[in-house]
Amino acid sequence: MSQVNMVVTVSAFVPEEEDELLFDEGEFIEVLERDVFGDGNWCRGRNKSKVGLFPSTHVRNLVVSDDLGSPPISKSPQRNR
């Protein structure tokens, strides 16, 4: 099973430098590199079709798996009428 590191943005970010990502709240970013500068504040990722830097303070971690062998989600029992 392989995993893709993903984050979801919790607030919008407007870049100040050309190599930074522009994003709105609720977007998904694939993380390519964490802790780019060794201070824990910046990551490198892919947002839509652009690759760039983004602040770790504006995102929440997600784990996405491409393993299709996981068991199905169980359904709630049906109520008798």
Buried (B, 14 or more C-beta within 10 A) or exposed (E): EEEEBBBEBEEEBEBEEEEBBBBEEEBBBEBEEBEBEEEEEBBBBBBEEEEBBBBBEBBEEEEEEEEEEEEEEEEEEEEEE
